[in-house]
Amino acid sequence: MGLFSAGRGPRSFDYRPRHHDPEEDDRDIRRRMKSRRAQEAQRSPLSLLFFLALLFLTVLLYYSL
C-alpha cells in the first residue's frame, strides 16, 4: 500500500457543485446577526461579576507593589 502502487489508476470521485443562492445567504446573515444581538443583550451577570473581581485583583496587585 505504497504511494505508487502498480496497476491502479487514479482514483475518481463524484463532485456535485453547490448552487449559490444569494437570497438564502441574505437570510442566513440576517438570522445570525439577530442571534448575535440577542446574545449580546443577554450578557450573563456572572461574567460581569467575574470581570469586576478580576479588575479588583489587578488594582490590588498594582497598589501593593
N, C-alpha and C positions, 0 to 999 in steps of 0.2 A: 504494500500500500504506500508506495513512494510517491514522490512528487510527479515523476514522469513514468506512469505505468504504461506498459506496452499494450497495444491492441485496443485501447479505449479512445474514443473520440472526445471532443469537447462536450461538456455537459450542457444540456439545454434547459431552459426554464420558461414558464408561461408568464408573460408580462402583460398585464392589463393596465393601461394608463388611466389615471384618475381624471375625471372630468371636473374642470374648475367651474364652480357656481358662485359668482360674486354676491348674489343675494343671500346665499347661505352663509358666506363669510361675514357679511354685514350683520346678520342675525346673531352669529356666534360672538362677534366682537361686542355687540350691544349687551348680550347676555352676560359676558364676562365682566364688562365694565359695571353693570348693575350689581353683580355679586361682589365685586371688589369694593364698591361704595358701601354696600351693606356690611361687609366685614369691617371696614374702617370705622363705620358708625357704631358698631357693637364691640369696641375695644374692651377687653376684659379689665375689670378694676384690679385684678390680681397683677397684671402686667404693670399698671401704673404704680401699685404698691411696691413691686419689685424694683422699678426704676427709682422711686424715691428712696428706698433703702440703700440702693447702690450709690446714689448721689450723696446720701448722708455719710456712708462709709468713706467715700472718696474725699469729702470735705474734712472729715475727722482725721484721716491719714495725712492730708495736706497740712493741716494746722498742727498736728503733733510732731511733724518733722522739723 
